[in-house]
Amino acid sequence: MKNNCYIIGKSLSCSLGTTKESIVKSVKNLDQCNYESFLEEKFKEKNFYKIDGFTSSSNNYFFEILKKVIDDALKDASLSAVDAEDLHIFLGSTSMGISINEEENEKFHNNESNDELVNIRYGFIGTFIEEYIKSKYKSLVLATACTSSINAFSYASKLIMHSKIKKAIVIGIELFNKSTYDGFSSFMLLSQENIYRPFDSRSDGIILGEGCSAVILSADKNKDDDFRYLASSNICDNYSETTSDPTGKPILQCLETTIENANIQLNDIDLIKAHATGSENNNTSESNALNTLFKKWNHKIKVTAIKPYLGHTLGASGTNEMILILYCIENGFFPACLGYQNAIEGSDFFPMIEHEYITSKVNILLNYVAFGGNNSSVIISNKS
């Protein structure tokens, strides 16, 4: 008999704030009318969703944010320092510690350091977390592009369900670095208008963002309304290394397999959180997948997107976007898909354009699509 796996603690630091209260307040105050003025203020210096309130040094910045997120998640889960020692560690990221190496490399070329690179590979991040919480276990680091942290979450959840481990901390982290920013720019994927418009005909690309989050998982719930992991799936799309199959068939397969694995029906889902990067390819492929899903089941589900609030936080988007959704649900609403006005050609579904207030417990389907063709979907629920 399988165990359940519950989300008993969580924390998020992002461009909206570094506490649940500040993040929820920001989301509640945003709507289609003030969205563009919000972005103008946000992008005064650079079209990038930045976390504020930390030191400017990349090395210090990285570890200050990481420590805060871990501390806040442990507090939210009511875990003591002794309890933390029993946590298995799972880390998901795309850029890992590239920002730290970039800073060190710049110092080297300015004759301020003797080290051209401060770290080779990224096991040092896992080691830091192990030592920080005094964990009895070695960390597992996943790098599957934009599905990194959601794959870490799913893997940890399955280990708990199959009694391989009892508790885990899953961390997603993505901080600004020039290599990533310039890479997306070279692909001509960055928005030139600096307005995130997922699924909208005016959409002109991605806006990157910073975010760090942590989820504490356990076989035992802390509260009656703790969300639990129901199911997931991971499907490889071999259409291209950098783009999804425009028909959306692999994304559709991932969504349908997740629903099947959860042993529920589409009409049992209350909300779909789309990946919705805002790129032309993702708009088309994910939209086609959702169109087909709704037609096959003859049922449409509410759809929203989180990147207009956070930016695209790449490998950390799995846990970042999940936690923002959960923060909103705890405060009685689903967040709207900001920036949406006109459907792209061929789409016959419409994302939520206003926050929708809820009073009942819910099943949530979260979808993620990554470079290299790695697609992942997860269903979580606070229903009995």
Helices and strands as residue ranges (DSSP letters): E 6-14, H 20-29, H 35-42, H 58-76, H 81-84, E 88-92, H 98-109, H 123-133, E 140-142, G 145-147, H 148-161, E 167-174, H 178-186, E 211-218, E 228-236, H 249-261, G 266-268, E 271-273, H 280-297, E 303-304, H 307-310, G 314-316, H 317-330, E 333-334, E 356-357, E 363-369, G 371-373, E 374-381
